[in-house]
Amino acid sequence: MELPVKFPSDSETILDDVARFRALSPLGRVSAIRSILADGRFLVSVSPRSARSERLDAEEASLTRQSIRDFINRHGR
């Protein structure tokens, strides 16, 4: 079925977003990134699974620290 409306492809949309981001000043880029991070924090805070996500993040951070310690103990001394 042919639709009378042409929707942009995913790659066209991504390229447009990249062009808009690159056109921003360095301060504008930092502001855009901060806005994305704030949106992510908000979504996590209202998620019904936020406690689970925080617990998994803490576990992952702990495993990362332990892996680094193990690596240093094997190779760094």
Number of C-alpha atoms within 10 A of each C-alpha: 3 5 6 6 6 7 9 9 9 9 9 11 12 12 12 12 12 11 11 11 15 12 11 13 10 11 9 13 15 12 13 14 13 12 12 12 12 12 12 11 13 11 12 15 14 9 12 10 10 14 12 11 14 13 11 12 12 12 12 12 12 12 12 12 12 12 12 12 13 12 12 11 10 9 8 8 6
